[in-house]
Amino acid sequence: MTRRSIFAAACCVTALFALAGCKKNFDPASGAASPAQVVETGNPGIVSVDHPEQYPTVAAGRVDEPDKLDVTGSVFPDIAREIPVISMANGRVVDIKARLDDYVKKGQLLFSVQSPDISGAFDTYVKAAADEQLANKAYLRAQDLYQHGAISQSMLEQAEDTEKDAKADLVAAEQQLKIFGVDKENPSPIVNVYAPATGVIVAQNITEAAATGVSLSGTATAFTIADLSSVWILCDVYENDLANVHLGQEAQIKLTAYPDRPLTGRVSDIGPVLDPTIRTAKVRIELANPGILRLGMFATATLLSRTKVTHATVPATAILHLHDREWVFEPAGQGQFKRVQVDGGDMLPGGQQEILSGLAPGQQVVQDVLNLEATVEAQ
Protein backbone atom coordinates (compact mmCIF):
# COMPACT_ATOMS: atom_id res chain seq x y z
CA MET A 1 0.00 0.00 0.00
CA THR A 2 1.17 3.51 -0.74
CA ARG A 3 1.60 6.22 1.87
CA ARG A 4 -1.52 8.00 0.69
CA SER A 5 -3.54 4.77 0.73
CA ILE A 6 -2.48 4.19 4.32
CA PHE A 7 -3.51 7.76 5.11
CA ALA A 8 -6.93 7.21 3.60
CA ALA A 9 -7.39 3.96 5.51
CA ALA A 10 -6.38 5.63 8.75
CA CYS A 11 -9.09 8.27 8.28
CA CYS A 12 -11.59 5.40 8.57
CA VAL A 13 -10.11 3.50 11.53
CA THR A 14 -12.48 1.90 13.99
CA ALA A 15 -13.53 3.33 17.34
CA LEU A 16 -11.50 0.62 19.07
CA PHE A 17 -8.35 1.90 17.35
CA ALA A 18 -9.14 5.43 18.52
CA LEU A 19 -9.49 4.18 22.08
CA ALA A 20 -6.14 2.49 21.91
CA GLY A 21 -4.59 5.68 20.61
CA CYS A 22 -5.90 7.64 23.58
CA LYS A 23 -4.06 5.36 25.96
CA LYS A 24 -0.76 6.30 24.36
CA ASN A 25 -1.36 10.01 24.74
CA PHE A 26 0.67 10.39 27.93
CA ASP A 27 3.80 8.65 29.15
CA PRO A 28 3.76 8.63 33.03
CA ALA A 29 7.43 7.67 33.25
CA SER A 30 8.70 10.67 31.33
CA GLY A 31 5.94 13.15 32.16
CA ALA A 32 6.02 14.41 28.56
CA ALA A 33 3.31 14.36 25.92
CA SER A 34 3.73 11.76 23.20
CA PRO A 35 3.32 12.63 19.50
CA ALA A 36 -0.15 13.77 18.45
CA GLN A 37 -2.71 11.02 18.02
CA VAL A 38 -5.47 10.80 15.41
CA VAL A 39 -8.95 10.08 16.71
CA GLU A 40 -11.67 8.70 14.42
CA THR A 41 -14.82 10.82 14.61
CA GLY A 42 -17.12 8.58 12.61
CA ASN A 43 -17.07 11.03 9.70
CA PRO A 44 -14.46 10.09 7.04
CA GLY A 45 -14.21 13.78 6.08
CA ILE A 46 -13.16 14.83 9.60
CA VAL A 47 -9.82 14.10 11.27
CA SER A 48 -9.45 14.76 15.00
CA VAL A 49 -6.05 15.16 16.68
CA ASP A 50 -5.13 15.81 20.30
CA HIS A 51 -2.44 18.39 19.50
CA PRO A 52 -3.76 20.56 16.63
CA GLU A 53 -1.08 23.19 17.28
CA GLN A 54 1.43 20.81 15.72
CA TYR A 55 -0.22 21.42 12.34
CA PRO A 56 0.12 25.13 11.49
CA THR A 57 -2.39 26.59 9.07
CA VAL A 58 -2.07 29.30 6.46
CA ALA A 59 -4.61 31.59 4.81
CA ALA A 60 -5.27 30.90 1.14
CA GLY A 61 -3.88 33.61 -1.09
CA ARG A 62 -5.51 35.34 -4.04
CA VAL A 63 -4.62 35.62 -7.70
CA ASP A 64 -6.49 37.52 -10.45
CA GLU A 65 -6.05 35.95 -13.86
CA PRO A 66 -7.80 36.09 -17.23
CA ASP A 67 -10.59 33.58 -17.52
CA LYS A 68 -9.44 30.51 -19.43
CA LEU A 69 -11.06 28.13 -21.88
CA ASP A 70 -9.28 24.87 -22.73
CA VAL A 71 -10.00 23.32 -26.13
CA THR A 72 -8.33 20.57 -28.13
CA GLY A 73 -7.27 20.59 -31.76
CA SER A 74 -4.82 19.42 -34.40
CA VAL A 75 -2.08 21.03 -36.48
CA PHE A 76 -2.94 21.85 -40.10
CA PRO A 77 -1.03 23.69 -42.85
CA ASP A 78 -1.90 27.28 -43.66
CA ILE A 79 -3.92 26.97 -46.88
CA ALA A 80 -2.49 30.23 -48.16
CA ARG A 81 0.98 28.67 -47.87
CA GLU A 82 0.14 25.49 -49.80
CA ILE A 83 1.48 25.70 -53.35
CA PRO A 84 0.68 23.19 -56.11
CA VAL A 85 3.46 22.08 -58.46
CA ILE A 86 2.11 21.77 -62.01
CA SER A 87 3.74 20.79 -65.28
CA MET A 88 2.45 23.13 -67.98
CA ALA A 89 3.69 20.64 -70.60
CA ASN A 90 1.65 17.49 -71.05
CA GLY A 91 3.61 14.27 -71.22
CA ARG A 92 5.12 11.33 -69.40
CA VAL A 93 7.22 11.58 -66.24
CA VAL A 94 10.73 10.31 -66.96
CA ASP A 95 12.58 11.27 -63.76
CA ILE A 96 11.59 12.21 -60.22
CA LYS A 97 14.11 14.00 -58.01
CA ALA A 98 11.96 14.52 -54.87
CA ARG A 99 9.57 12.47 -52.80
CA LEU A 100 6.76 12.91 -50.30
CA ASP A 101 7.86 14.56 -47.00
CA ASP A 102 11.07 15.94 -48.55
CA TYR A 103 12.12 19.47 -47.66
CA VAL A 104 12.81 21.37 -50.89
CA LYS A 105 14.07 24.84 -51.71
CA LYS A 106 12.73 27.24 -54.29
CA GLY A 107 14.23 26.50 -57.71
CA GLN A 108 15.14 22.90 -56.85
CA LEU A 109 14.55 20.35 -59.63
CA LEU A 110 11.57 18.15 -58.75
CA PHE A 111 10.87 16.04 -61.86
CA SER A 112 11.23 15.88 -65.65
CA VAL A 113 8.57 15.35 -68.30
CA GLN A 114 8.95 14.13 -71.87
CA SER A 115 6.38 16.16 -73.77
CA PRO A 116 5.19 16.17 -77.40
CA ASP A 117 3.95 19.72 -76.77
CA ILE A 118 7.51 20.98 -77.04
CA SER A 119 7.98 19.99 -80.69
CA GLY A 120 4.72 21.70 -81.64
CA ALA A 121 5.57 24.84 -79.69
CA PHE A 122 9.06 25.03 -81.18
CA ASP A 123 7.67 24.51 -84.69
CA THR A 124 5.28 27.41 -84.12
CA TYR A 125 8.15 29.55 -82.89
CA VAL A 126 10.38 28.83 -85.90
CA LYS A 127 7.58 29.63 -88.34
CA ALA A 128 6.68 32.80 -86.46
CA ALA A 129 10.32 33.94 -86.55
CA ALA A 130 10.50 33.37 -90.33
CA ASP A 131 7.19 35.17 -90.94
CA GLU A 132 8.30 38.11 -88.83
CA GLN A 133 11.57 38.40 -90.79
CA LEU A 134 9.72 38.38 -94.10
CA ALA A 135 7.11 40.87 -92.93
CA ASN A 136 9.81 43.20 -91.62
CA LYS A 137 11.64 43.18 -94.97
CA ALA A 138 8.36 43.87 -96.79
CA TYR A 139 7.62 46.78 -94.49
CA LEU A 140 11.07 48.33 -94.99
CA ARG A 141 10.69 47.95 -98.76
CA ALA A 142 7.23 49.55 -98.61
CA GLN A 143 8.66 52.52 -96.71
CA ASP A 144 11.30 53.05 -99.42
CA LEU A 145 8.73 52.82 -102.22
CA TYR A 146 6.37 55.22 -100.43
CA GLN A 147 9.15 57.79 -100.06
CA HIS A 148 9.73 57.65 -103.82
CA GLY A 149 6.00 57.87 -104.55
CA ALA A 150 5.76 54.36 -105.97
CA ILE A 151 2.99 53.16 -103.61
CA SER A 152 0.12 54.79 -101.78
CA GLN A 153 -0.02 55.44 -98.06
CA SER A 154 -2.66 52.75 -97.60
CA MET A 155 -0.30 50.15 -99.03
CA LEU A 156 2.40 51.30 -96.61
CA GLU A 157 -0.01 51.02 -93.69
CA GLN A 158 -1.02 47.54 -94.79
CA ALA A 159 2.63 46.43 -94.82
CA GLU A 160 3.13 47.97 -91.39
CA ASP A 161 0.10 46.13 -90.01
CA THR A 162 1.34 42.83 -91.45
CA GLU A 163 4.72 43.34 -89.82
CA LYS A 164 3.10 44.07 -86.41
CA ASP A 165 0.95 40.94 -86.64
CA ALA A 166 4.00 38.84 -87.43
CA LYS A 167 5.91 40.34 -84.50
CA ALA A 168 2.99 39.61 -82.15
CA ASP A 169 2.90 35.99 -83.31
CA LEU A 170 6.63 35.69 -82.66
CA VAL A 171 6.35 37.11 -79.15
CA ALA A 172 3.49 34.72 -78.37
CA ALA A 173 5.52 31.74 -79.65
CA GLU A 174 8.50 32.78 -77.48
CA GLN A 175 6.27 33.09 -74.41
CA GLN A 176 4.86 29.62 -75.02
CA LEU A 177 8.36 28.18 -74.94
CA LYS A 178 9.09 30.07 -71.71
CA ILE A 179 5.95 28.67 -70.12
CA PHE A 180 7.12 25.17 -70.95
CA GLY A 181 10.57 26.01 -69.62
CA VAL A 182 12.30 25.50 -72.98
CA ASP A 183 15.33 27.45 -74.17
CA LYS A 184 14.57 28.59 -77.72
CA GLU A 185 18.26 28.40 -78.59
CA ASN A 186 18.62 24.81 -77.32
CA PRO A 187 15.22 23.10 -77.51
CA SER A 188 14.71 19.70 -75.90
CA PRO A 189 11.70 17.36 -75.63
CA ILE A 190 12.43 17.02 -71.89
CA VAL A 191 10.88 19.66 -69.65
CA ASN A 192 12.25 20.18 -66.14
CA VAL A 193 9.83 21.26 -63.40
CA TYR A 194 11.28 23.21 -60.47
CA ALA A 195 9.98 23.96 -56.97
CA PRO A 196 8.07 27.27 -56.99
CA ALA A 197 8.66 27.80 -53.26
CA THR A 198 10.58 26.53 -50.25
CA GLY A 199 8.76 24.06 -48.02
CA VAL A 200 7.81 20.45 -47.36
CA ILE A 201 6.19 18.18 -49.94
CA VAL A 202 2.90 17.21 -48.27
CA ALA A 203 1.29 15.51 -51.30
CA GLN A 204 2.67 13.53 -54.24
CA ASN A 205 0.43 12.47 -57.12
CA ILE A 206 2.92 11.22 -59.70
CA THR A 207 5.14 8.19 -60.16
CA GLU A 208 7.72 7.18 -62.72
CA ALA A 209 6.23 6.89 -66.25
CA ALA A 210 2.94 8.47 -65.12
CA ALA A 211 1.10 10.98 -67.28
CA THR A 212 1.02 14.58 -66.09
CA GLY A 213 0.16 18.01 -67.36
CA VAL A 214 -2.62 20.57 -67.26
CA SER A 215 -4.76 18.96 -69.96
CA LEU A 216 -3.47 15.43 -70.48
CA SER A 217 -5.35 12.54 -68.85
CA GLY A 218 -3.55 12.19 -65.55
CA THR A 219 -2.90 14.37 -62.51
CA ALA A 220 -2.48 18.09 -63.07
CA THR A 221 -0.98 18.72 -59.62
CA ALA A 222 2.16 16.62 -59.37
CA PHE A 223 3.23 17.79 -55.89
CA THR A 224 1.92 20.08 -53.18
CA ILE A 225 4.47 22.08 -51.25
CA ALA A 226 3.53 23.56 -47.88
CA ASP A 227 5.43 26.32 -46.16
CA LEU A 228 5.28 25.15 -42.54
CA SER A 229 6.99 28.18 -41.02
CA SER A 230 3.50 29.24 -39.94
CA VAL A 231 0.69 26.73 -39.28
CA TRP A 232 -2.89 26.50 -38.09
CA ILE A 233 -4.37 24.72 -35.11
CA LEU A 234 -8.04 23.94 -35.74
CA CYS A 235 -10.03 23.50 -32.54
CA ASP A 236 -13.62 22.48 -31.81
CA VAL A 237 -15.37 24.95 -29.49
CA TYR A 238 -18.80 24.15 -28.08
CA GLU A 239 -21.67 26.46 -28.82
CA ASN A 240 -22.08 27.64 -25.23
CA ASP A 241 -18.38 28.64 -25.07
CA LEU A 242 -18.30 30.72 -28.27
CA ALA A 243 -19.16 33.92 -26.37
CA ASN A 244 -15.72 33.67 -24.72
CA VAL A 245 -13.84 33.50 -28.04
CA HIS A 246 -12.96 36.52 -30.17
CA LEU A 247 -10.66 37.35 -33.08
CA GLY A 248 -7.12 38.24 -32.07
CA GLN A 249 -7.47 36.43 -28.74
CA GLU A 250 -4.23 35.04 -27.34
CA ALA A 251 -3.97 31.27 -27.09
CA GLN A 252 -1.41 29.27 -25.14
CA ILE A 253 -0.58 26.03 -26.93
CA LYS A 254 0.62 22.80 -25.34
CA LEU A 255 1.56 19.91 -27.59
CA THR A 256 0.99 16.32 -26.59
CA ALA A 257 4.41 15.45 -28.02
CA TYR A 258 6.24 18.36 -26.32
CA PRO A 259 4.34 19.24 -23.12
CA ASP A 260 7.33 21.16 -21.76
CA ARG A 261 7.55 23.54 -24.76
CA PRO A 262 4.55 25.90 -24.62
CA LEU A 263 3.79 28.07 -27.65
CA THR A 264 1.68 31.17 -28.22
CA GLY A 265 -0.74 31.87 -31.06
CA ARG A 266 -3.76 34.03 -31.84
CA VAL A 267 -7.30 33.30 -32.97
CA SER A 268 -7.57 34.25 -36.66
CA ASP A 269 -10.99 32.84 -37.54
CA ILE A 270 -14.18 31.62 -35.88
CA GLY A 271 -16.15 29.27 -38.09
CA PRO A 272 -19.59 30.59 -39.14
CA VAL A 273 -21.12 27.09 -39.29
CA LEU A 274 -21.77 24.75 -36.36
CA ASP A 275 -21.42 21.02 -36.59
CA PRO A 276 -25.07 19.91 -36.29
CA THR A 277 -24.13 16.69 -34.49
CA ILE A 278 -21.83 17.83 -31.68
CA ARG A 279 -22.73 21.56 -31.75
CA THR A 280 -19.20 22.87 -32.13
CA ALA A 281 -17.60 25.50 -34.34
CA LYS A 282 -14.11 25.39 -35.82
CA VAL A 283 -11.79 27.99 -34.32
CA ARG A 284 -8.54 28.64 -36.16
CA ILE A 285 -5.39 29.60 -34.29
CA GLU A 286 -2.33 30.82 -36.20
CA LEU A 287 1.17 30.49 -34.77
CA ALA A 288 4.78 30.45 -35.89
CA ASN A 289 6.40 27.04 -36.15
CA PRO A 290 9.65 26.82 -34.16
CA GLY A 291 10.46 23.62 -36.04
CA ILE A 292 8.71 21.09 -33.80
CA LEU A 293 5.17 21.31 -35.18
CA ARG A 294 4.15 18.53 -37.54
CA LEU A 295 0.90 18.22 -39.41
CA GLY A 296 -1.68 16.17 -37.54
CA MET A 297 -0.17 16.69 -34.07
CA PHE A 298 -2.64 16.94 -31.19
CA ALA A 299 -2.59 20.12 -29.13
CA THR A 300 -4.43 21.76 -26.26
CA ALA A 301 -5.15 25.46 -26.63
CA THR A 302 -5.90 27.65 -23.62
CA LEU A 303 -7.80 30.75 -24.73
CA LEU A 304 -7.32 33.74 -22.45
CA SER A 305 -10.46 35.84 -22.00
CA ARG A 306 -10.61 39.63 -21.69
CA THR A 307 -12.29 39.30 -18.29
CA LYS A 308 -10.41 38.27 -15.15
CA VAL A 309 -11.44 35.82 -12.44
CA THR A 310 -10.24 35.46 -8.86
CA HIS A 311 -8.85 32.14 -7.62
CA ALA A 312 -7.36 31.04 -4.33
CA THR A 313 -3.73 29.97 -4.00
CA VAL A 314 -2.16 27.68 -1.40
CA PRO A 315 1.28 26.18 -0.87
CA ALA A 316 1.74 23.07 -2.96
CA THR A 317 2.47 21.20 0.30
CA ALA A 318 -1.10 21.92 1.47
CA ILE A 319 -2.63 19.72 -1.24
CA LEU A 320 -3.11 16.01 -0.77
CA HIS A 321 -3.28 13.99 -4.01
CA LEU A 322 -5.36 10.90 -3.38
CA HIS A 323 -7.24 8.60 -5.79
CA ASP A 324 -6.88 11.04 -8.71
CA ARG A 325 -8.40 13.79 -6.61
CA GLU A 326 -7.00 16.73 -4.69
CA TRP A 327 -7.80 17.65 -1.10
CA VAL A 328 -6.94 20.25 1.53
CA PHE A 329 -7.62 20.20 5.27
CA GLU A 330 -9.41 23.12 6.89
CA PRO A 331 -9.47 23.66 10.67
CA ALA A 332 -12.91 22.74 12.03
CA GLY A 333 -12.32 23.67 15.70
CA GLN A 334 -11.91 21.51 18.81
CA GLY A 335 -8.82 19.78 17.41
CA GLN A 336 -10.52 18.71 14.22
CA PHE A 337 -9.63 19.20 10.53
CA LYS A 338 -12.12 18.90 7.71
CA ARG A 339 -11.04 17.31 4.44
CA VAL A 340 -12.24 19.41 1.45
CA GLN A 341 -11.96 18.41 -2.20
CA VAL A 342 -10.53 21.10 -4.50
CA ASP A 343 -9.71 21.49 -8.16
CA GLY A 344 -6.04 22.36 -8.53
CA GLY A 345 -4.76 24.60 -11.31
CA ASP A 346 -1.37 25.80 -12.52
CA MET A 347 1.76 25.92 -10.42
CA LEU A 348 2.72 29.49 -9.49
CA PRO A 349 6.02 31.08 -8.41
CA GLY A 350 7.07 30.63 -4.80
CA GLY A 351 5.85 27.06 -4.46
CA GLN A 352 2.20 28.11 -4.71
CA GLN A 353 -0.55 26.34 -6.60
CA GLU A 354 -3.72 27.81 -8.03
CA ILE A 355 -7.05 26.45 -6.77
CA LEU A 356 -9.76 26.70 -9.41
CA SER A 357 -12.66 25.64 -7.20
CA GLY A 358 -13.46 24.34 -3.73
CA LEU A 359 -11.59 27.02 -1.75
CA ALA A 360 -11.96 30.77 -1.41
CA PRO A 361 -9.15 33.28 -0.77
CA GLY A 362 -8.57 33.84 2.94
CA GLN A 363 -9.72 30.41 4.09
CA GLN A 364 -7.35 28.62 6.47
CA VAL A 365 -5.80 25.28 5.44
CA VAL A 366 -3.14 23.01 6.93
CA GLN A 367 0.14 24.30 5.56
CA ASP A 368 1.89 20.95 5.21
CA VAL A 369 -0.50 18.05 4.81
CA LEU A 370 2.40 15.57 4.81
CA ASN A 371 2.96 16.24 8.52
CA LEU A 372 -0.62 15.20 9.19
CA GLU A 373 -0.17 12.19 6.94
CA ALA A 374 3.01 11.17 8.77
CA THR A 375 1.19 11.33 12.11
CA VAL A 376 -1.55 9.06 10.80
CA GLU A 377 1.00 6.60 9.40
CA ALA A 378 2.81 6.44 12.74
CA GLN A 379 -0.33 5.07 14.29
C-alpha positions, 0 to 999 in steps of 0.5 A, spaced: 500 500 500 502 507 498 503 512 503 496 515 501 492 509 501 495 508 508 492 515 510 486 514 507 485 507 511 487 511 517 481 516 516 476 510 517 479 506 523 475 503 527 472 506 534 477 501 538 483 503 534 481 510 537 481 508 544 487 504 543 490 511 541 488 515 547 491 510 551 498 512 548 497 520 549 501 520 555 507 517 558 507 517 566 514 515 566 517 521 562 511 526 564 512 528 557 506 528 551 507 523 546 506 525 538 499 527 536 494 522 536 489 521 530 482 520 533 476 517 528 470 521 529 465 517 525 465 522 519 471 520 514 471 527 512 473 529 519 480 528 522 481 529 530 487 530 533 489 531 540 495 536 539 492 541 533 497 546 534 502 541 531 499 542 524 500 550 522 495 553 518 495 558 512 490 563 509 489 561 502 492 567 497 488 570 491 490 571 484 487 575 479 487 571 472 484 572 465 478 567 464 481 561 461 477 556 456 481 549 454 479 546 447 483 541 443 485 541 436 490 538 431 495 542 427 494 543 419 497 547 414 496 554 412 492 553 406 495 560 403 501 557 404 500 550 400 502 551 393 501 546 387 506 544 383 504 543 375 507 541 369 504 546 364 507 541 358 503 534 357 507 528 357 510 522 361 514 523 367 521 520 366 525 522 372 523 524 379 528 528 383 523 529 390 519 524 394 513 525 399 515 529 406 522 531 402 524 538 404 525 542 398 528 549 396 525 554 391 528 553 384 530 545 386 529 540 380 523 536 382 521 532 376 522 531 368 517 530 363 517 528 356 512 532 352 510 532 345 507 539 346 515 541 345 515 539 338 509 543 336 511 549 340 518 550 337 515 549 330 510 554 331 516 559 334 520 557 328 515 559 323 513 565 327 520 567 326 520 566 319 514 570 318 516 576 322 523 576 318 519 576 311 514 581 314 519 586 316 523 586 310 516 587 306 515 593 311 522 596 310 521 595 302 514 599 302 517 605 306 522 606 301 517 605 295 512 610 299 518 615 299 519 615 292 511 615 290 511 608 288 505 606 292 500 609 296 499 610 303 494 605 304 499 600 301 504 602 306 499 602 312 497 595 310 505 592 310 506 595 317 500 592 319 502 585 317 509 586 320 506 588 327 501 581 326 508 577 325 511 580 331 505 579 335 505 571 333 513 571 334 512 574 341 506 569 343 511 563 340 516 565 345 512 566 351 509 559 349 516 556 350 518 560 356 511 557 359 514 550 358 521 552 360 524 550 354 530 554 351 529 557 344 536 556 342 537 549 345 530 546 344 529 539 348 523 534 348 524 534 356 521 539 360 524 540 367 519 542 373 522 546 379 519 547 386 516 554 386 517 555 393 521 553 399 517 548 403 515 540 405 512 536 400 505 534 403 502 531 397 505 527 391 500 524 385 505 522 380 510 516 379 515 514 374 512 513 367 505 516 369 502 521 365 502 529 367 500 536 365 494 541 365 490 537 360 493 530 359 489 525 362 492 524 368 494 528 374 495 536 373 498 537 380 504 533 381 506 535 388 503 540 393 508 544 397 507 547 404 510 552 407 510 550 414 513 556 417 507 558 420 501 553 421 494 553 423 491 549 429 483 547 428 479 546 434 472 544 436 469 549 441 462 548 443 456 552 442 455 555 449 463 557 449 463 561 443 461 567 447 468 567 450 472 567 443 474 573 439 478 574 433 485 576 435 485 572 442 491 570 445 492 562 445 497 558 449 498 552 446 501 545 449 503 539 444 501 532 446 508 530 443 512 536 447 508 538 453 514 542 456 515 547 450 509 551 450 507 556 444 503 562 443 498 563 437 492 568 436 485 566 434 484 568 426 478 565 424 471 563 428 467 558 423 460 561 421 457 554 421 456 549 427 457 542 426 449 539 427 451 533 431 456 535 436 454 543 436 461 545 435 464 551 431 471 550 428 476 555 431 482 557 427 489 559 431 495 561 427 502 560 430 509 560 428 512 554 427 519 553 431 520 547 427 517 542 432 510 542 429 508 537 424 501 536 421 496 532 424 499 533 431 494 533 437 494 540 441 491 543 447 489 550 446 488 555 452 484 561 450 485 567 455 479 571 455 478 579 456 475 578 463 479 576 469 477 571 475 479 570 482 482 564 484 485 562 491 492 559 492 495 555 497 502 552 498 503 546 494 504 542 500 497 543 502 494 539 497 493 532 498 493 527 491 489 521 493 485 517 488 486 522 482 483 527 486 485 533 490 484 535 497 486 540 503 484 540 510 481 546 513 481 547 521 474 545 524 475 547 531 476 543 537 482 539 534 478 537 528 480 538 521 475 537 515 477 534 508 475 538 502 476 536 495 478 542 491 480 542 483 487 544 482 490 549 477 497 551 474 503 551 479 505 558 481 512 562 483 514 561 490 511 554 491 504 556 490 498 552 486 492 555 483 485 552 486 480 553 481 474 551 485 473 548 492 476 554 496 476 561 497 481 566 498 482 567 505 480 560 508 485 557 512 488 550 510 493 546 513 500 548 511 503 541 510 499 536 509 504 531 509 505 532 517 498 530 518 499 524 513 506 522 517 502 522 524 496 518 521 502 513 518 505 512 525 499 510 528 
